[in-house]
Amino acid sequence: MVGKYKVITLCGSTRFRDAFTEAQKRLTLEGNIVISVGLFGHSGDEEVWAPGTKEMLDDMHKRKIDMADGIFVINVGGYIGSSTRSEIEYALANGKKVEYLEQNRSGQ
């Protein structure tokens, strides 16, 4: 926490740009400090695909998880890709709370 505010990092496929924006707005209005992605590679930010950039961004996102109290997974339609799955595993291994936009049958 920073002061009285919980810090939450958003995780999920960057194809869900609108869902990221909506979650960031809602969580902020609920009194959280929200850390999000800087680029949306699957939604048109082509810079992500330059050599070495995706790897840097993936590592940077883990550092964002390090700074947070927990993560909020943008799993529209229950979709969780391999990058997001590794972020969830990383968060859990580091004692972070994991919450999901959509609950599925297994509780995620």
C-alpha positions in Angstrom: 0.0 0.0 0.0 1.0 3.6 -0.6 -0.6 5.6 2.2 -4.1 4.3 2.5 -4.2 3.2 -1.2 -3.9 -0.3 -2.4 -1.6 -0.7 -5.5 -3.0 -2.9 -8.3 -1.2 -3.9 -11.5 -3.5 -4.8 -14.4 -2.6 -8.0 -16.4 -4.1 -9.5 -19.4 -4.0 -9.7 -23.2 -3.4 -6.4 -24.8 -6.2 -7.2 -27.3 -8.6 -6.1 -24.6 -7.6 -2.4 -24.6 -11.2 -1.2 -23.8 -11.5 -3.6 -20.9 -8.1 -2.4 -19.5 -9.3 1.2 -19.7 -12.6 0.4 -18.1 -11.0 -1.6 -15.3 -8.4 1.2 -14.7 -11.2 3.7 -14.4 -13.3 1.6 -12.0 -10.5 0.5 -9.8 -9.2 4.1 -9.6 -12.6 5.4 -8.6 -12.7 2.7 -5.9 -9.6 4.3 -4.4 -6.8 2.2 -5.8 -3.5 3.2 -7.4 -3.6 1.4 -10.7 -0.5 0.4 -12.8 -1.3 -0.7 -16.4 0.5 -1.7 -19.5 2.3 1.0 -21.5 1.6 -0.4 -25.0 -1.1 -2.5 -26.5 0.7 -4.7 -29.0 -2.3 -6.8 -29.9 -4.4 -3.6 -30.4 -2.2 -1.8 -32.9 0.9 -0.5 -31.0 3.4 -1.9 -33.5 6.4 -0.7 -31.6 6.0 -3.7 -29.3 7.2 -6.0 -32.1 10.6 -4.3 -32.6 13.5 -6.6 -31.7 13.9 -7.0 -28.0 11.0 -4.7 -27.1 8.5 -7.4 -26.1 11.0 -9.1 -23.9 11.8 -5.7 -22.2 8.1 -5.0 -21.7 7.5 -8.4 -20.2 10.3 -8.0 -17.7 9.1 -4.4 -17.0 5.6 -5.8 -16.3 7.0 -8.2 -13.7 8.6 -5.2 -12.0 5.2 -3.5 -12.0 3.8 -6.6 -10.2 6.7 -6.3 -7.7 5.5 -2.8 -6.9 1.9 -3.8 -6.4 -0.1 -5.3 -3.6 -1.9 -7.5 -6.1 -2.9 -8.0 -9.7 -6.2 -7.7 -11.5 -6.5 -10.0 -14.5 -8.4 -8.8 -17.5 -9.7 -12.2 -18.7 -12.4 -11.2 -21.1 -14.4 -14.3 -22.1 -12.2 -16.3 -19.7 -9.2 -15.9 -22.0 -5.8 -16.1 -20.3 -2.8 -16.3 -22.7 0.7 -17.6 -21.9 2.2 -14.2 -20.9 -0.7 -13.5 -18.6 -0.5 -17.0 -17.1 3.2 -16.4 -16.3 2.3 -13.1 -14.7 -0.3 -14.8 -12.5 2.2 -17.5 -11.5 4.8 -14.8 -10.7 2.3 -12.8 -8.6 1.2 -15.9 -6.7 4.9 -17.0 -6.1 5.6 -13.5 -4.7 2.6 -13.4 -2.3 0.4 -11.1 -4.4 -3.4 -11.2 -4.3 -4.8 -12.2 -7.7 -8.3 -11.0 -8.7 -10.1 -11.6 -12.0 -12.5 -9.5 -14.2 -14.5 -12.7 -14.9 -14.8 -15.7 -12.7 -14.7 -19.2 -14.3 -15.8 -22.6 -13.0 -12.4 -23.2 -11.3 -12.7 -20.0 -9.3 -10.5 -17.8 -11.4 
